[in-house]
Structure formats: C-alpha cells, structure tokens
Amino acid sequence: MDVTISFWIGFIAFVFIMLSLDLFVFHKKNQVVHVKEALLWSLFWISLAIIFNIGVYYTLGKVKALEFFTGYLIEESLSVDNLFVFILIFSFFKIEPKYQHKILFWGIIGAIIMRAVFIFAGVALIQKFDWIMYIFGVFLLYTGIKMLFEKESDDYDPNKNVLIRGFKKVFPVTDDMSHPHFFIKKDKILYATPFFIALLVIEASDLIFAVDSIPAVLSVSKDPFIVYTSNIFAILGLRSLYFALNGIMSYFHYLKYALSGILSFIGIKMCVNEFCSELDYNFHISNFASLSVIVGLLTVSILLSIAVKKNEERKEGKLK
C-alpha cells in the first residue's frame, strides 16, 4: 500500500490533538515535572511510537516498519545528546524547573516545522542528485569523528550564538524574570525576556542537531512519511525524556562515544551502499545491520557508564 494524503492528514491531526491535550489539559499550569511523572510520560510516548510502528507494519509492510523503528531509534538516541545542551541552556538562563516544560513545548513546535522543511528538502536533493548521499555520508563520518575528540567545555555561553546576537540588535531584551512570559511591556515598549531567549537558543540548537540527525535517518529510508513520523515521535517524547534523565545524566558519561560510533557507521554505510549501487555490486549494509550496531553501541555505552559511576561511588564511600 502506498502512502496517501489521508495518512499525512491523519498523522498531522494526531500530533495536533496530542500537543493540545499536553498544553491545555495535562500541563496547563506551570509546575515541576518530577522524575516518576516524567518516566510515565516517556513510557506513554514510547508506547504510542510502538503502536504506530505496528500500524505501519500492517498497512505498509515489514520493510517500512523496520525503517520506521530504526529511524526512530536513531533519532531517539541522538536526541539524548541534545538533552545535555538543554540542561546547560536552562542553567545559564537560571530558568526554574516549573517553567522549563513550557519552553520545551514551544521548542517542540518549532522543531516539528523545521524537521518538515529539512526532510522534504533532503528527500528532494537525494531524488535529484544521487551523489548527495556521498556528501551526507562524509559529513556524518566527519561529525562522528569530531564528536569523539571533542572536549567538554564549562564556559558555555549562549549569548555568543549568532542568532541571539542578531536578535538583540533588532529587538529590546530585558533581564526581568519576575513574570514567566516570553514578552513583557515596559513604558509602552515590548521587551523579550530571558525565557524567550532561552527558547531561541533551544531552537538554534535543534537546528544544528537536525543537520546531523536528518541525514542519519535518510540513510535508513527515503520515504518522507517514514522519516518524518519517526522524527516527530522521537521529538514528542523528548521533553518527558529530559525530565526523566535530568537527574541521572552522569550515568551516560560514555554515551557520546556510542553516538560517535553510530554517526560514523551510518556515514560509512551511506557511502558504501551508494558506491555498490552505482557499480551494481551485490553488497548492501541492511537496515537490520544498522539496527544491530545502534542497539549494541548504546547498550555497551550505558552499561559501561553505569559500571564506572558505581565504581566511583564505591570509592567515594570508602574515602568517607
């Protein structure tokens, strides 16, 4: 069965309904999202993705279902790396936990729109220029290697961002955080607050993040519906995942090495598959192989992080 316009309308309607319920029913008040609640919401969003994947299996076939699941897992795993950035952003702007959900919600809205533009542009480029797969592949390989040797920095300053500097030149900004609004009016002048600047930084970080994640998912499928839906399901659960993992980020110390390996592998896969396709070689790195590598690297990195963290805690306990 082919993807028809009804599939798109149904999915967009579903996303609109879920976001409306989230903002106007379940989280209409500014409140702290506790770990237990966040874990339940994360389980809810993951369950929805699995149910949708089952629907894909019965309507579009097992190949599309595998593409969706692999794309979803790639996006979800790469999203965890973005959560570290969110923590730095909220810490820099001193955004209280009870206001963070609202900012992340509107950040998700922007991400949904940006992903649509990126995905359709990416698919159009691939369909018109086959060699673009080499560009995507080399870029992902470069990003993976760069991530491996990238050192963590404590001097994170979002105000150095080009978008933020440009915005502050054309729009007045206040440091007033007495009211949790994106804009406030003083002496008949409209000012942007740190809440809005934090939102802008989150959107900018997601834009950079999408440059990596979209080509990665396009290595799995060139079907816009599969690529977009797998992306959106991962993004919808990103807020809950942030609050669920916020307190245990130290247990993901080696995650960046797994993500580096995933991006590098996908980059190599894109180049190898395109090269073999052009020369009609009977060789192809399958999506099942990709899924196995992704799951394997994530599992090893998380288990190693937990083992090292517990070992450090035992040493600290002995010293005390």
HELIX and SHEET records of a PDB file:
HELIX    1   1 ILE A    5  LEU A   21  1                                  17    
HELIX    2   2 ASP A   22  PHE A   26  3                                   5    
HELIX    3   3 VAL A   35  LEU A   60  1                                  26    
HELIX    4   4 LYS A   62  PHE A   92  1                                  31    
HELIX    5   5 PRO A   97  LYS A  128  1                                  32    
HELIX    6   6 ILE A  132  PHE A  149  1                                  18    
HELIX    7   7 PRO A  158  LYS A  160  5                                   3    
HELIX    8   8 VAL A  162  VAL A  170  1                                   9    
HELIX    9   9 PRO A  194  LEU A  218  1                                  25    
HELIX   10  10 PRO A  224  LEU A  236  1                                  13    
HELIX   11  11 LEU A  238  LEU A  245  1                                   8    
HELIX   12  12 ASN A  246  PHE A  252  5                                   7    
HELIX   13  13 LEU A  255  GLU A  278  1                                  24    
HELIX   14  14 ASN A  287  LEU A  319  1                                  33    
SHEET    1   A 2 PHE A 183  LYS A 186  0                                        
SHEET    2   A 2 ILE A 189  ALA A 192 -1                                        
END                                                                             
